[in-house]
Amino acid sequence: MKLITPQHWKDYELIDSGGLEKLERFGEYTLARPEPQAVWKKNLSEEKWNQLAHARYRRTKGVDPGKSDAFDKGDWSRKKQMPDQWTISYKYQEMSLKFRLGLTAFGHIGVFPEQAANWDFIYESLANASERAPRRVLNLFAYTGGASMAAKAAGADVVHVDSVKAVVNWAHEMMDASGLKDIRWVVEDALRFVRREVKRGNKYHGIILDPPAYGRGPDGEKWILQEYIDEMLAGCKALIDPGAGFLVLSLYSMGFSALISENLVRSHFGEISGKEMGELFLSDQAGNRLPLGTFLRFAY
């Protein structure tokens, strides 16, 4: 079991956490947002939080953060200098990515900074294979595409799948801003797409998946992590190239252990030498380590 955190952010930092919130700097702007796992006391005073935060997101009173629709109910309060949109950068080796951020109605802003640790892994896995033909990479539940851009920056042919058209359009903007091109965009339910790709006999050299606890496809398909993750992993096993592939699985669901990911992967892929598994986290200025989901990844 490992604990990993991003090492190469310059445009992001976790300033403070606690009281079920987190205070984060994204480039020039600092945001305060709910964080159900930050159950300890804040290090900084409430006055300091109000001073530092350019915008603050609060859920509607009475919304349970453990429910599937929790991020759909809330609103931002912000200072005058806080823009609707702004851009931050992330660099690692020869990879240079740009993220166009914005304050959404559900509290997300367009990037999950803890995932940078996986972007580095994806980039390295593909860059090390650059002497061969371009690798084919499938990114499922791809959101705004940090992992898609990392794979593309390493020269891969990338298929980006997400069920929300507006989010896919947002990812397209990020690709353009990063000077990349030719990611294939697919607006579809991820499990339906995987089922179809298995029937077609398609293969990928890398598969990335970061499924939510709950979700809806464009045609109302229901995704419930506990019900469908086993079938999803079976589909990924059928799609991945057994001779030159990698898998990155991230789970952010309260109560889900990294051992669950290990059991799922073992049941479909068998024992994999060199696999890494554990928790993703971010450290605040007081030294508190905020857990932000589990990961399991391997390359062979």
One Martini backbone bead per residue (centre of mass of N, CA, C, O) as a GRO file, in nm:
protein
  300
    1MET     BB    1   0.096   0.036   0.023
    2LYS     BB    2   0.031   0.371  -0.092
    3LEU     BB    3   0.130   0.715  -0.081
    4ILE     BB    4   0.020   0.975  -0.306
    5THR     BB    5   0.154   1.282  -0.455
    6PRO     BB    6   0.197   1.555  -0.607
    7GLN     BB    7   0.517   1.722  -0.736
    8HIS     BB    8   0.452   1.956  -0.999
    9TRP     BB    9   0.308   2.191  -0.880
   10LYS     BB   10   0.250   2.559  -0.922
   11ASP     BB   11  -0.083   2.626  -0.959
   12TYR     BB   12  -0.104   2.451  -0.685
   13GLU     BB   13  -0.270   2.454  -0.349
   14LEU     BB   14  -0.308   2.342  -0.019
   15ILE     BB   15  -0.370   2.543   0.247
   16ASP     BB   16  -0.642   2.418   0.379
   17SER     BB   17  -0.811   2.204   0.632
   18GLY     BB   18  -1.146   2.163   0.749
   19GLY     BB   19  -1.467   2.156   0.847
   20LEU     BB   20  -1.553   2.030   0.560
   21GLU     BB   21  -1.302   2.178   0.413
   22LYS     BB   22  -1.127   2.359   0.142
   23LEU     BB   23  -0.820   2.546   0.065
   24GLU     BB   24  -0.748   2.672  -0.267
   25ARG     BB   25  -0.495   2.719  -0.517
   26PHE     BB   26  -0.558   2.855  -0.853
   27GLY     BB   27  -0.329   3.032  -0.911
   28GLU     BB   28  -0.471   3.346  -0.844
   29TYR     BB   29  -0.696   3.163  -0.702
   30THR     BB   30  -0.915   3.120  -0.415
   31LEU     BB   31  -1.083   2.832  -0.276
   32ALA     BB   32  -1.389   2.726  -0.116
   33ARG     BB   33  -1.473   2.384  -0.027
   34PRO     BB   34  -1.611   2.100   0.007
   35GLU     BB   35  -1.500   1.823   0.250
   36PRO     BB   36  -1.594   1.526   0.395
   37GLN     BB   37  -1.289   1.433   0.504
   38ALA     BB   38  -1.253   1.710   0.674
   39VAL     BB   39  -1.285   1.651   1.024
   40TRP     BB   40  -1.100   1.852   1.118
   41LYS     BB   41  -0.940   2.122   1.213
   42LYS     BB   42  -0.858   2.418   1.140
   43ASN     BB   43  -0.576   2.624   1.120
   44LEU     BB   44  -0.730   2.855   1.021
   45SER     BB   45  -0.918   3.109   1.032
   46GLU     BB   46  -1.211   3.233   0.926
   47GLU     BB   47  -1.098   3.508   0.855
   48LYS     BB   48  -0.875   3.400   0.667
   49TRP     BB   49  -1.052   3.260   0.467
   50ASN     BB   50  -1.211   3.514   0.379
   51GLN     BB   51  -0.959   3.665   0.281
   52LEU     BB   52  -0.850   3.447   0.065
   53ALA     BB   53  -1.121   3.399  -0.066
   54HIS     BB   54  -1.277   3.449  -0.381
   55ALA     BB   55  -1.443   3.174  -0.336
   56ARG     BB   56  -1.758   3.005  -0.226
   57TYR     BB   57  -1.888   2.683  -0.158
   58ARG     BB   58  -2.235   2.591  -0.094
   59ARG     BB   59  -2.452   2.390   0.024
   60THR     BB   60  -2.751   2.306   0.062
   61LYS     BB   61  -2.944   2.285   0.311
   62GLY     BB   62  -2.950   1.929   0.388
   63VAL     BB   63  -2.730   1.813   0.221
   64ASP     BB   64  -2.596   1.504   0.147
   65PRO     BB   65  -2.267   1.424   0.057
   66GLY     BB   66  -2.342   1.103   0.003
   67LYS     BB   67  -2.513   1.178  -0.225
   68SER     BB   68  -2.560   1.185  -0.570
   69ASP     BB   69  -2.679   1.511  -0.563
   70ALA     BB   70  -2.491   1.706  -0.397
   71PHE     BB   71  -2.350   1.875  -0.647
   72ASP     BB   72  -2.646   2.007  -0.739
   73LYS     BB   73  -2.647   2.169  -0.447
   74GLY     BB   74  -2.562   2.507  -0.484
   75ASP     BB   75  -2.330   2.793  -0.423
   76TRP     BB   76  -2.167   3.097  -0.503
   77SER     BB   77  -1.940   3.311  -0.346
   78ARG     BB   78  -1.797   3.634  -0.455
   79LYS     BB   79  -1.564   3.834  -0.559
   80LYS     BB   80  -1.511   4.076  -0.789
   81GLN     BB   81  -1.222   3.948  -0.898
   82MET     BB   82  -1.382   3.698  -0.981
   83PRO     BB   83  -1.392   3.499  -1.240
   84ASP     BB   84  -1.542   3.275  -1.451
   85GLN     BB   85  -1.252   3.243  -1.592
   86TRP     BB   86  -0.946   3.038  -1.599
   87THR     BB   87  -0.582   2.964  -1.607
   88ILE     BB   88  -0.378   2.671  -1.588
   89SER     BB   89  -0.073   2.487  -1.518
   90TYR     BB   90   0.111   2.180  -1.631
   91LYS     BB   91   0.437   2.025  -1.557
   92TYR     BB   92   0.620   1.739  -1.719
   93GLN     BB   93   0.875   1.746  -1.863
   94GLU     BB   94   0.728   1.753  -2.190
   95MET     BB   95   0.471   1.823  -2.037
   96SER     BB   96   0.203   2.065  -2.134
   97LEU     BB   97  -0.069   2.194  -1.950
   98LYS     BB   98  -0.406   2.327  -1.987
   99PHE     BB   99  -0.658   2.487  -1.768
  100ARG     BB  100  -0.997   2.562  -1.789
  101LEU     BB  101  -1.164   2.735  -1.550
  102GLY     BB  102  -1.473   2.701  -1.341
  103LEU     BB  103  -1.783   2.788  -1.191
  104THR     BB  104  -1.992   2.550  -1.091
  105ALA     BB  105  -2.302   2.436  -0.975
  106PHE     BB  106  -2.148   2.157  -0.846
  107GLY     BB  107  -1.832   2.265  -0.749
  108HIS     BB  108  -1.670   2.228  -0.980
  109ILE     BB  109  -1.370   2.340  -1.206
  110GLY     BB  110  -1.194   2.112  -1.410
  111VAL     BB  111  -1.012   1.980  -1.169
  112PHE     BB  112  -0.798   1.712  -1.026
  113PRO     BB  113  -0.500   1.751  -0.873
  114GLU     BB  114  -0.430   1.457  -0.767
  115GLN     BB  115  -0.408   1.330  -1.068
  116ALA     BB  116  -0.114   1.406  -1.146
  117ALA     BB  117   0.017   1.138  -1.056
  118ASN     BB  118  -0.114   0.986  -1.304
  119TRP     BB  119  -0.013   1.152  -1.540
  120ASP     BB  120   0.282   1.077  -1.507
  121PHE     BB  121   0.245   0.774  -1.548
  122ILE     BB  122   0.123   0.786  -1.830
  123TYR     BB  123   0.349   0.936  -1.970
  124GLU     BB  124   0.578   0.735  -1.905
  125SER     BB  125   0.452   0.476  -2.027
  126LEU     BB  126   0.448   0.603  -2.321
  127ALA     BB  127   0.731   0.729  -2.363
  128ASN     BB  128   0.881   0.447  -2.329
  129ALA     BB  129   0.714   0.355  -2.615
  130SER     BB  130   0.799   0.551  -2.867
  131GLU     BB  131   0.944   0.338  -3.066
  132ARG     BB  132   0.672   0.261  -3.122
  133ALA     BB  133   0.377   0.250  -3.196
  134PRO     BB  134   0.110   0.402  -3.132
  135ARG     BB  135  -0.081   0.427  -2.867
  136ARG     BB  136  -0.382   0.302  -2.727
  137VAL     BB  137  -0.627   0.506  -2.549
  138LEU     BB  138  -0.862   0.472  -2.273
  139ASN     BB  139  -1.101   0.714  -2.140
  140LEU     BB  140  -1.300   0.683  -1.858
  141PHE     BB  141  -1.466   0.913  -1.716
  142ALA     BB  142  -1.297   1.187  -1.830
  143TYR     BB  143  -1.404   1.456  -1.832
  144THR     BB  144  -1.161   1.717  -1.892
  145GLY     BB  145  -0.879   1.548  -1.965
  146GLY     BB  146  -0.598   1.510  -1.824
  147ALA     BB  147  -0.533   1.214  -1.913
  148SER     BB  148  -0.568   1.256  -2.217
  149MET     BB  149  -0.339   1.470  -2.244
  150ALA     BB  150  -0.108   1.298  -2.138
  151ALA     BB  151  -0.128   1.084  -2.362
  152LYS     BB  152  -0.101   1.276  -2.604
  153ALA     BB  153   0.178   1.403  -2.522
  154ALA     BB  154   0.305   1.095  -2.569
  155GLY     BB  155   0.158   0.996  -2.862
  156ALA     BB  156  -0.126   0.903  -2.840
  157ASP     BB  157  -0.421   0.735  -2.906
  158VAL     BB  158  -0.732   0.893  -2.810
  159VAL     BB  159  -1.014   0.793  -2.607
  160HIS     BB  160  -1.292   0.996  -2.501
  161VAL     BB  161  -1.521   0.924  -2.226
  162ASP     BB  162  -1.844   1.086  -2.185
  163SER     BB  163  -2.186   1.171  -2.090
  164VAL     BB  164  -2.113   1.489  -2.111
  165LYS     BB  165  -2.107   1.725  -2.346
  166ALA     BB  166  -2.003   1.979  -2.195
  167VAL     BB  167  -1.745   1.838  -2.088
  168VAL     BB  168  -1.625   1.762  -2.362
  169ASN     BB  169  -1.602   2.051  -2.464
  170TRP     BB  170  -1.410   2.137  -2.242
  171ALA     BB  171  -1.182   1.939  -2.315
  172HIS     BB  172  -1.132   2.060  -2.596
  173GLU     BB  173  -1.027   2.330  -2.492
  174MET     BB  174  -0.782   2.212  -2.344
  175MET     BB  175  -0.641   2.090  -2.584
  176ASP     BB  176  -0.603   2.353  -2.741
  177ALA     BB  177  -0.447   2.508  -2.512
  178SER     BB  178  -0.211   2.268  -2.522
  179GLY     BB  179  -0.142   2.198  -2.833
  180LEU     BB  180  -0.342   1.978  -2.917
  181LYS     BB  181  -0.462   1.676  -3.103
  182ASP     BB  182  -0.688   1.416  -3.196
  183ILE     BB  183  -0.899   1.357  -3.007
  184ARG     BB  184  -1.147   1.126  -2.929
  185TRP     BB  185  -1.489   1.193  -2.903
  186VAL     BB  186  -1.725   1.051  -2.652
  187VAL     BB  187  -2.082   1.050  -2.608
  188GLU     BB  188  -2.119   0.816  -2.343
  189ASP     BB  189  -2.171   0.541  -2.193
  190ALA     BB  190  -1.918   0.360  -2.069
  191LEU     BB  191  -2.035   0.069  -2.057
  192ARG     BB  192  -2.154   0.062  -2.338
  193PHE     BB  193  -1.890   0.109  -2.488
  194VAL     BB  194  -1.739  -0.140  -2.383
  195ARG     BB  195  -1.930  -0.355  -2.489
  196ARG     BB  196  -1.890  -0.279  -2.789
  197GLU     BB  197  -1.580  -0.312  -2.806
  198VAL     BB  198  -1.577  -0.612  -2.740
  199LYS     BB  199  -1.745  -0.705  -2.986
  200ARG     BB  200  -1.528  -0.574  -3.194
  201GLY     BB  201  -1.224  -0.640  -3.086
  202ASN     BB  202  -1.087  -0.422  -2.942
  203LYS     BB  203  -0.772  -0.249  -2.862
  204TYR     BB  204  -0.561  -0.150  -2.579
  205HIS     BB  205  -0.270  -0.013  -2.410
  206GLY     BB  206  -0.469   0.183  -2.242
  207ILE     BB  207  -0.648   0.227  -1.922
  208ILE     BB  208  -0.880   0.472  -1.792
  209LEU     BB  209  -1.043   0.500  -1.461
  210ASP     BB  210  -1.298   0.739  -1.294
  211PRO     BB  211  -1.545   0.653  -1.119
  212PRO     BB  212  -1.834   0.714  -0.989
  213ALA     BB  213  -2.075   0.637  -0.768
  214TYR     BB  214  -2.261   0.815  -0.957
  215GLY     BB  215  -2.471   0.805  -1.266
  216ARG     BB  216  -2.545   0.938  -1.604
  217GLY     BB  217  -2.644   0.891  -1.905
  218PRO     BB  218  -2.767   1.034  -2.199
  219ASP     BB  219  -3.016   0.794  -2.172
  220GLY     BB  220  -3.036   0.725  -1.846
  221GLU     BB  221  -2.816   0.568  -1.751
  222LYS     BB  222  -2.714   0.371  -1.481
  223TRP     BB  223  -2.463   0.443  -1.227
  224ILE     BB  224  -2.330   0.195  -0.995
  225LEU     BB  225  -2.053   0.102  -0.861
  226GLN     BB  226  -2.125  -0.167  -0.706
  227GLU     BB  227  -2.277  -0.296  -0.965
  228TYR     BB  228  -2.050  -0.229  -1.227
  229ILE     BB  229  -1.737  -0.262  -1.178
  230ASP     BB  230  -1.694  -0.559  -1.249
  231GLU     BB  231  -1.783  -0.544  -1.546
  232MET     BB  232  -1.583  -0.325  -1.628
  233LEU     BB  233  -1.322  -0.492  -1.571
  234ALA     BB  234  -1.388  -0.715  -1.771
  235GLY     BB  235  -1.383  -0.532  -2.020
  236CYS     BB  236  -1.091  -0.430  -1.986
  237LYS     BB  237  -0.955  -0.704  -2.016
  238ALA     BB  238  -1.058  -0.745  -2.315
  239LEU     BB  239  -0.915  -0.465  -2.427
  240ILE     BB  240  -0.635  -0.527  -2.335
  241ASP     BB  241  -0.309  -0.550  -2.400
  242PRO     BB  242  -0.115  -0.818  -2.285
  243GLY     BB  243   0.186  -0.706  -2.389
  244ALA     BB  244   0.115  -0.361  -2.385
  245GLY     BB  245   0.002  -0.241  -2.088
  246PHE     BB  246  -0.229  -0.024  -1.901
  247LEU     BB  247  -0.359   0.067  -1.568
  248VAL     BB  248  -0.604   0.310  -1.433
  249LEU     BB  249  -0.748   0.323  -1.102
  250SER     BB  250  -1.006   0.530  -0.968
  251LEU     BB  251  -1.146   0.600  -0.631
  252TYR     BB  252  -1.431   0.808  -0.509
  253SER     BB  253  -1.557   0.656  -0.216
  254MET     BB  254  -1.705   0.623   0.059
  255GLY     BB  255  -1.550   0.326   0.195
  256PHE     BB  256  -1.330   0.279  -0.018
  257SER     BB  257  -1.085   0.055  -0.073
  258ALA     BB  258  -0.792  -0.056  -0.216
  259LEU     BB  259  -0.872  -0.359  -0.185
  260ILE     BB  260  -1.097  -0.357  -0.392
  261SER     BB  261  -0.923  -0.308  -0.637
  262GLU     BB  262  -0.743  -0.555  -0.602
  263ASN     BB  263  -0.966  -0.770  -0.624
  264LEU     BB  264  -1.073  -0.691  -0.901
  265VAL     BB  265  -0.809  -0.721  -1.062
  266ARG     BB  266  -0.740  -1.013  -0.985
  267SER     BB  267  -1.006  -1.148  -1.098
  268HIS     BB  268  -0.916  -1.054  -1.408
  269PHE     BB  269  -0.572  -1.037  -1.419
  270GLY     BB  270  -0.442  -1.126  -1.180
  271GLU     BB  271  -0.121  -1.135  -1.108
  272ILE     BB  272   0.069  -0.828  -1.073
  273SER     BB  273   0.363  -0.712  -1.131
  274GLY     BB  274   0.423  -0.386  -1.004
  275LYS     BB  275   0.195  -0.290  -0.861
  276GLU     BB  276  -0.003  -0.008  -0.757
  277MET     BB  277  -0.134   0.094  -0.428
  278GLY     BB  278  -0.380   0.329  -0.273
  279GLU     BB  279  -0.345   0.672  -0.186
  280LEU     BB  280  -0.462   0.984  -0.243
  281PHE     BB  281  -0.302   1.309  -0.178
  282LEU     BB  282  -0.309   1.621   0.012
  283SER     BB  283  -0.115   1.886   0.141
  284ASP     BB  284  -0.107   2.110   0.380
  285GLN     BB  285   0.050   2.362   0.559
  286ALA     BB  286   0.010   2.182   0.838
  287GLY     BB  287   0.031   1.858   0.731
  288ASN     BB  288  -0.226   1.766   0.629
  289ARG     BB  289  -0.374   1.465   0.492
  290LEU     BB  290  -0.581   1.451   0.215
  291PRO     BB  291  -0.804   1.231   0.112
  292LEU     BB  292  -0.860   1.135  -0.265
  293GLY     BB  293  -0.854   0.839  -0.292
  294THR     BB  294  -0.798   0.563  -0.491
  295PHE     BB  295  -0.539   0.341  -0.629
  296LEU     BB  296  -0.460   0.157  -0.940
  297ARG     BB  297  -0.148   0.043  -1.102
  298PHE     BB  298  -0.018  -0.072  -1.428
  299ALA     BB  299   0.258  -0.226  -1.618
  300TYR     BB  300   0.332  -0.459  -1.928
   0.00000   0.00000   0.00000
